[in-house]
Amino acid sequence: MNYIEKLGEKSKLAKLKIATADTGLKNQALLNIAKCLRARQEEIIEVNKKDLENAINNGMSVSLQDRLTLNEERIEAIASACENLAKLQDPVGEILGGSVRPNGMKITKVRVPMGVIGIIYESRPNVTVDAGALCLKSGNAVILRGGKEAFNSNKKLVDIMRDAASETGFSPDVIQLVEDTSREIATEMMKANGYIDVLIPRGGAGLIKSVIANATVPVIETGTGNCHIYIDDTADIEMAVAMTDNGKTQRPSVCNALESCLVHEKVAEVFLPLMKAKLDEHNVEIRGCAETKRILGDSVVDVTEDDFATEFNDFIISVKVVKDIDEAILHIQKYSTGHSDCIITNTLSSAEKFQKSIDSAAVYVNCSTRFTDGEEFGLGAEIGISTQKLHARGPMGLSELTTTKYIINGNGQIR
């Protein structure tokens, strides 16, 4: 039995109680987690500093260091997310439908936990708590495998959650951390059939492609975020500048941040200089097409085909001037990762055409792509943003971590 199978055996035992636990007990565990996070925040910040020091020494970019950082404000946000989850309706046991057959047999379709969920993710320690809390509330055991960059932070957070779960009466093994961050162990997770019921990768394109290519365990694909904003010819220019600035600069390291801006040729002369002035406040590098360079000058870097297809996770944006909405839609259809895309327009027909034509998990009109987030959607914390089309799509909250079961009752019927 390999390392992951041993963790899997513990999870299979732990899931027996969590799967059938009443909502009140699960909520108490979440409140205990929130309480312990606050009480032990100094411990968390101290170990997080070690991870940050290692990241800086290893040349991690400033934007990715932001993903890794935990401070009092972020710990409070994580704790509050646990409390908010406790307030949400428990999906387990929800009746989704049913019927009485002509022979008198009663069939009921209900939500049930998936069982044991494996999550492979990169240097975002907040995911550790979000994932653990969501799986707990939805009645699942979870095996977490974070990136080596955040190992010290993840270990501390999981220790705290395990302690809180134990205090509530659950096995601490409802939440386990893979303490070996090697690729070989990640591969063991991908092939842990019989131990892990579903695997969710959350991270960059390389991680997600690796999991999809190698996993024999069922996978829910969470996508990278090559997100677009299209500025239509009837756009409110002031709004368009604000939406582009917010989407690109508020937190460029996250998957719902903007990476590409498309501008209708009729408003490019007005919009682009205003956009550049705003983005210059954050030292954003603009990689633009020939027309963008003509309007903005030589400070614009020549854009490449690869740039249009890249999730920068940094203060970089690709820009293209297009002749109309149709060209914008074709561009997005070619390069979008199906995460979040936006149009700024005052024309209803353009808004409707864009939302019908763009095949992404979240399609926005006149609001920022930064809202593609489980908590912002009212779902509580999220396990990730699914860009696939089977089972779950978009922000994955509690319901997306359940499956269904048919309950059949009869009185002797035979076929």
C-alpha positions as CSV (number, residue, x, y, z in Angstrom):
1,M,0.0,0.0,0.0
2,N,1.5,3.3,-1.1
3,Y,1.5,6.6,0.8
4,I,-1.7,8.0,-0.8
5,E,-3.5,4.7,-0.4
6,K,-2.8,4.8,3.4
7,L,-4.3,8.4,3.5
8,G,-7.2,7.1,1.4
9,E,-7.9,4.3,3.9
10,K,-8.1,6.8,6.7
11,S,-10.4,9.1,4.7
12,K,-12.7,6.2,3.8
13,L,-13.1,5.5,7.5
14,A,-13.5,9.2,8.4
15,K,-16.2,9.8,5.7
16,L,-18.6,7.3,7.3
17,K,-19.5,9.7,10.1
18,I,-19.2,13.0,8.2
19,A,-21.4,11.6,5.4
20,T,-24.3,11.0,7.8
21,A,-23.7,13.8,10.3
22,D,-26.5,16.2,11.0
23,T,-26.2,19.8,9.8
24,G,-25.8,21.3,13.3
25,L,-22.8,19.2,14.1
26,K,-21.1,20.1,10.8
27,N,-21.9,23.8,11.4
28,Q,-20.4,23.6,14.8
29,A,-17.2,22.2,13.3
30,L,-17.0,25.1,10.9
31,L,-17.5,27.6,13.7
32,N,-14.8,25.9,15.7
33,I,-12.4,26.2,12.7
34,A,-13.2,29.9,12.5
35,K,-12.6,30.3,16.2
36,C,-9.3,28.4,16.1
37,L,-8.0,30.3,13.1
38,R,-8.5,33.6,14.9
39,A,-7.0,32.3,18.1
40,R,-3.9,31.0,16.4
41,Q,-3.4,33.7,13.8
42,E,0.1,34.6,15.1
43,E,1.2,31.0,14.6
44,I,-0.2,31.1,11.0
45,I,1.5,34.4,10.1
46,E,4.8,33.2,11.6
47,V,5.0,30.0,9.5
48,N,3.7,31.9,6.4
49,K,6.7,34.2,6.7
50,K,9.0,31.2,6.2
51,D,7.2,30.3,3.0
52,L,7.4,33.9,1.8
53,E,11.2,34.0,2.6
54,N,11.7,30.8,0.6
55,A,9.6,32.1,-2.3
56,I,11.6,35.4,-2.5
57,N,14.8,33.5,-2.4
58,N,13.6,31.2,-5.2
59,G,12.6,34.2,-7.4
60,M,8.8,34.0,-7.2
61,S,7.2,37.0,-8.9
62,V,5.6,39.7,-6.7
63,S,2.1,38.9,-7.9
64,L,2.5,35.2,-7.0
65,Q,3.9,36.2,-3.6
66,D,0.6,38.0,-3.1
67,R,-1.2,34.7,-3.6
68,L,1.0,33.1,-1.0
69,T,0.7,35.8,1.7
70,L,-1.4,35.5,4.8
71,N,-1.9,38.4,7.1
72,E,-4.5,39.3,9.8
73,E,-7.0,40.7,7.3
74,R,-6.8,37.6,5.1
75,I,-7.0,35.2,8.0
76,E,-10.1,37.1,9.2
77,A,-11.6,36.7,5.7
78,I,-10.9,33.0,5.8
79,A,-12.5,32.6,9.2
80,S,-15.5,34.6,8.2
81,A,-15.9,32.4,5.1
82,C,-16.2,29.4,7.4
83,E,-18.8,31.2,9.4
84,N,-20.7,32.1,6.3
85,L,-20.6,28.5,5.2
86,A,-22.2,27.5,8.5
87,K,-25.2,29.8,7.6
88,L,-25.8,28.2,4.2
89,Q,-28.3,25.5,3.5
90,D,-26.9,22.0,3.7
91,P,-27.2,20.3,0.3
92,V,-27.0,16.8,1.7
93,G,-30.4,15.1,1.8
94,E,-32.0,17.6,-0.5
95,I,-34.8,16.0,-2.4
96,L,-34.4,16.7,-6.1
97,G,-37.4,14.9,-7.5
98,G,-39.3,11.7,-7.4
99,S,-42.2,9.7,-8.6
100,V,-44.6,6.8,-7.8
101,R,-44.5,4.2,-10.4
102,P,-47.6,2.4,-11.7
103,N,-46.7,-0.6,-9.6
104,G,-46.7,1.5,-6.4
105,M,-42.9,1.7,-6.1
106,K,-41.7,5.1,-4.7
107,I,-38.6,6.6,-6.2
108,T,-36.8,9.6,-4.7
109,K,-33.7,11.4,-6.0
110,V,-31.6,13.0,-3.2
111,R,-28.3,14.7,-2.9
112,V,-25.5,12.8,-1.1
113,P,-21.8,13.5,-0.5
114,M,-19.3,12.3,-3.1
115,G,-17.2,10.5,-0.5
116,V,-13.4,11.2,-0.6
117,I,-12.3,14.3,-2.6
118,G,-8.7,14.9,-3.6
119,I,-7.5,18.4,-4.3
120,I,-4.2,19.3,-5.9
121,Y,-3.4,23.0,-5.9
122,E,-0.6,25.5,-5.9
123,S,0.7,28.3,-3.7
124,R,-2.6,29.6,-2.3
125,P,-2.9,28.6,1.4
126,N,-6.4,30.1,1.6
127,V,-7.5,27.3,-0.7
128,T,-6.5,24.9,2.1
129,V,-9.2,26.2,4.5
130,D,-11.8,26.9,1.7
131,A,-11.5,23.3,0.5
132,G,-11.4,21.7,3.9
133,A,-14.5,23.7,5.1
134,L,-16.5,23.1,1.9
135,C,-15.8,19.4,1.9
136,L,-16.8,19.2,5.6
137,K,-20.1,21.0,5.2
138,S,-21.0,18.9,2.1
139,G,-20.3,15.7,4.1
140,N,-17.0,14.7,2.3
141,A,-13.6,13.7,3.6
142,V,-10.8,15.5,1.8
143,I,-7.1,14.8,0.9
144,L,-5.3,18.1,0.2
145,R,-2.1,18.3,-1.7
146,G,-0.8,21.9,-1.9
147,G,2.3,23.3,-3.5
148,K,5.7,23.1,-1.8
149,E,5.9,26.9,-1.8
150,A,3.1,27.0,0.8
151,F,3.9,23.8,2.7
152,N,4.5,25.4,6.1
153,S,1.4,27.5,5.9
154,N,-0.7,24.6,4.7
155,K,0.6,22.3,7.4
156,K,-0.4,24.8,10.1
157,L,-3.8,25.4,8.7
158,V,-4.6,21.7,8.4
159,D,-3.4,21.1,11.9
160,I,-5.8,23.8,13.1
161,M,-8.7,22.4,11.2
162,R,-8.0,18.8,12.3
163,D,-8.0,20.0,15.9
164,A,-11.3,21.8,15.5
165,A,-12.9,18.8,13.8
166,S,-11.7,16.6,16.7
167,E,-13.2,19.0,19.3
168,T,-16.5,18.6,17.5
169,G,-16.5,14.9,17.6
170,F,-15.3,14.1,14.1
171,S,-12.2,12.1,13.1
172,P,-9.4,14.5,12.4
173,D,-8.9,12.4,9.2
174,V,-11.9,14.1,7.5
175,I,-9.2,16.6,6.5
176,Q,-5.7,15.3,5.6
177,L,-2.7,17.0,4.1
178,V,-0.3,15.2,1.7
179,E,3.0,16.0,3.4
180,D,5.1,14.8,0.4
181,T,5.0,17.5,-2.3
182,S,6.9,15.5,-4.9
183,R,5.5,14.8,-8.4
184,E,5.5,11.1,-7.7
185,I,3.0,11.5,-4.9
186,A,0.8,13.8,-7.0
187,T,0.8,11.0,-9.6
188,E,-0.3,8.5,-6.9
189,M,-3.3,10.7,-6.2
190,M,-4.2,10.8,-9.8
191,K,-4.3,7.0,-9.9
192,A,-5.9,6.3,-6.4
193,N,-9.0,4.6,-7.8
194,G,-10.9,3.0,-4.9
195,Y,-9.6,5.6,-2.5
196,I,-10.4,9.0,-4.0
197,D,-13.8,9.4,-5.6
198,V,-13.0,12.6,-7.5
199,L,-9.9,14.7,-8.0
200,I,-10.0,18.5,-8.4
201,P,-6.9,20.3,-9.7
202,R,-6.7,24.0,-8.9
203,G,-3.8,26.0,-10.3
204,G,-2.0,26.9,-13.5
205,A,-2.4,25.4,-17.0
206,G,0.5,23.0,-16.5
207,L,-0.9,21.5,-13.4
208,I,-4.4,21.1,-14.8
209,K,-3.1,19.6,-18.1
210,S,-1.0,17.1,-16.1
211,V,-3.9,15.9,-14.0
212,I,-6.2,15.6,-17.0
213,A,-3.6,13.6,-18.9
214,N,-2.5,11.3,-16.1
215,A,-5.5,10.7,-13.9
216,T,-7.5,7.5,-13.8
217,V,-9.6,8.9,-11.0
218,P,-12.5,11.0,-12.2
219,V,-11.5,14.7,-12.5
220,I,-13.4,18.0,-12.3
221,E,-11.4,20.4,-14.4
222,T,-11.0,23.9,-13.0
223,G,-9.7,26.2,-15.6
224,T,-7.0,28.8,-16.0
225,G,-8.4,32.3,-16.5
226,N,-7.5,33.9,-19.8
227,C,-10.3,36.4,-19.3
228,H,-11.3,39.1,-21.8
229,I,-13.0,42.5,-21.8
230,Y,-14.5,43.9,-25.0
231,I,-15.2,47.6,-25.2
232,D,-18.1,48.1,-27.6
233,D,-18.6,51.2,-29.8
234,T,-21.5,52.3,-27.5
235,A,-19.6,51.7,-24.3
236,D,-19.6,54.3,-21.4
237,I,-15.9,55.1,-21.7
238,E,-15.5,56.1,-18.0
239,M,-17.1,52.7,-17.1
240,A,-14.9,50.9,-19.5
241,V,-11.8,52.3,-18.1
242,A,-12.9,51.5,-14.5
243,M,-13.8,47.9,-15.4
244,T,-10.5,47.3,-17.2
245,D,-8.5,48.8,-14.3
246,N,-10.4,46.8,-11.7
247,G,-10.2,43.6,-13.7
248,K,-6.5,43.9,-14.3
249,T,-5.0,45.6,-11.3
250,Q,-7.1,44.8,-8.2
251,R,-5.4,41.4,-7.9
252,P,-3.7,40.3,-11.0
253,S,-2.6,36.9,-9.6
254,V,-6.0,35.4,-9.5
255,C,-7.9,33.4,-12.2
256,N,-10.7,36.0,-12.7
257,A,-8.3,38.8,-13.4
258,L,-8.3,40.3,-16.9
259,E,-5.6,39.3,-19.3
260,S,-6.9,40.7,-22.7
261,C,-8.7,43.9,-23.7
262,L,-10.4,44.2,-27.1
263,V,-11.5,47.7,-28.3
264,H,-13.9,48.6,-31.0
265,E,-12.1,50.8,-33.6
266,K,-14.6,53.6,-33.3
267,V,-13.7,54.3,-29.6
268,A,-10.1,53.2,-29.6
269,E,-8.7,56.7,-30.0
270,V,-10.6,57.9,-27.0
271,F,-10.5,54.8,-24.8
272,L,-7.0,53.6,-25.1
273,P,-5.2,56.8,-23.8
274,L,-7.5,56.9,-20.8
275,M,-7.0,53.2,-20.2
276,K,-3.2,53.6,-20.4
277,A,-3.2,56.5,-18.0
278,K,-5.1,54.4,-15.5
279,L,-3.0,51.3,-15.9
280,D,0.2,53.3,-15.8
281,E,-0.6,54.0,-12.1
282,H,0.1,50.3,-11.5
283,N,3.0,50.0,-14.0
284,V,1.0,47.6,-16.2
285,E,2.9,46.5,-19.3
286,I,0.7,46.8,-22.4
287,R,1.3,44.4,-25.3
288,G,-0.7,45.7,-28.2
289,C,-1.5,45.3,-31.9
290,A,-0.2,47.7,-34.5
291,E,-3.2,50.0,-34.1
292,T,-2.8,50.1,-30.4
293,K,0.9,51.0,-30.9
294,R,-0.1,53.7,-33.3
295,I,-2.4,55.3,-30.8
296,L,-0.4,54.8,-27.7
297,G,3.2,55.0,-29.0
298,D,6.4,53.0,-28.6
299,S,5.9,52.3,-24.9
300,V,3.5,49.5,-26.1
301,V,5.2,46.2,-26.6
302,D,4.5,44.3,-29.8
303,V,1.9,41.6,-29.0
304,T,2.4,38.0,-30.1
305,E,0.1,35.1,-30.8
306,D,1.3,33.5,-27.5
307,D,0.4,36.7,-25.6
308,F,-3.2,36.5,-26.6
309,A,-3.3,32.9,-25.3
310,T,-1.5,33.6,-22.0
311,E,-2.7,33.9,-18.5
312,F,-0.1,36.4,-17.2
313,N,-1.0,36.4,-13.5
314,D,0.9,39.7,-13.5
315,F,0.7,43.4,-14.3
316,I,0.6,42.7,-18.1
317,I,-2.3,43.0,-20.5
318,S,-2.7,42.2,-24.2
319,V,-4.7,44.7,-26.3
320,K,-6.2,44.5,-29.7
321,V,-8.3,47.0,-31.7
322,V,-11.2,45.2,-33.6
323,K,-13.5,46.4,-36.3
324,D,-16.8,45.2,-34.6
325,I,-18.3,42.8,-32.0
326,D,-18.1,39.9,-34.4
327,E,-14.4,40.1,-34.6
328,A,-14.2,40.4,-30.8
329,I,-16.4,37.3,-30.4
330,L,-14.2,35.3,-32.8
331,H,-11.1,36.4,-31.0
332,I,-12.5,35.4,-27.6
333,Q,-13.8,32.1,-29.0
334,K,-10.2,31.3,-30.2
335,Y,-8.2,32.4,-27.1
336,S,-10.5,32.3,-24.1
337,T,-10.1,29.5,-21.6
338,G,-13.9,29.5,-20.9
339,H,-13.6,31.1,-17.5
340,S,-14.9,34.7,-17.5
341,D,-15.4,37.2,-20.3
342,C,-17.0,40.7,-20.3
343,I,-18.6,43.3,-22.7
344,I,-19.0,46.9,-21.9
345,T,-21.9,48.3,-24.0
346,N,-25.0,50.4,-23.9
347,T,-26.7,48.4,-26.7
348,L,-29.0,45.7,-25.6
349,S,-28.6,43.7,-28.8
350,S,-24.8,43.7,-28.4
351,A,-25.1,42.6,-24.8
352,E,-27.5,39.7,-25.7
353,K,-25.4,38.7,-28.7
354,F,-22.2,38.6,-26.6
355,Q,-23.8,36.6,-23.8
356,K,-25.3,34.1,-26.2
357,S,-22.1,33.7,-28.3
358,I,-19.4,33.5,-25.7
359,D,-19.2,30.0,-24.4
360,S,-17.6,30.7,-21.0
361,A,-18.7,29.7,-17.4
362,A,-19.4,33.4,-16.6
363,V,-20.3,36.0,-19.2
364,Y,-20.6,39.6,-17.9
365,V,-22.2,42.8,-19.2
366,N,-21.0,46.1,-17.7
367,C,-19.5,44.5,-14.5
368,S,-16.0,43.2,-13.6
369,T,-14.9,39.7,-14.2
370,R,-13.4,39.8,-10.6
371,F,-16.9,38.8,-9.4
372,T,-16.5,35.2,-10.6
373,D,-16.1,34.0,-7.1
374,G,-18.1,31.6,-5.0
375,E,-18.6,34.0,-2.1
376,E,-19.5,36.9,-4.5
377,F,-22.1,34.6,-6.1
378,G,-23.6,33.9,-2.7
379,L,-22.3,30.3,-2.6
380,G,-19.9,30.7,0.3
381,A,-16.3,29.8,-0.2
382,E,-15.5,27.9,-3.4
383,I,-13.4,24.9,-4.3
384,G,-12.5,26.4,-7.7
385,I,-14.0,27.7,-10.9
386,S,-15.0,24.8,-13.2
387,T,-14.6,25.4,-16.9
388,Q,-15.8,22.0,-18.0
389,K,-19.4,21.2,-18.8
390,L,-20.2,17.9,-17.0
391,H,-21.6,17.9,-13.5
392,A,-20.3,21.4,-12.4
393,R,-19.6,24.7,-14.2
394,G,-18.5,28.0,-12.8
395,P,-17.9,28.6,-9.1
396,M,-18.1,25.3,-7.3
397,G,-19.9,25.6,-4.0
398,L,-21.5,23.1,-1.7
399,S,-24.0,21.6,-4.1
400,E,-21.2,20.9,-6.7
401,L,-19.5,18.7,-4.1
402,T,-22.4,16.4,-4.0
403,T,-23.7,13.7,-6.3
404,T,-27.2,12.1,-6.4
405,K,-28.6,8.8,-5.2
406,Y,-32.0,7.2,-5.9
407,I,-33.9,5.9,-2.9
408,I,-36.5,3.3,-3.8
409,N,-39.2,2.0,-1.5
410,G,-41.7,-0.8,-2.3
411,N,-43.9,-3.4,-0.7
412,G,-42.8,-6.6,-2.5
413,Q,-42.7,-5.5,-6.2
414,I,-40.9,-7.8,-8.6
415,R,-40.1,-7.5,-12.3
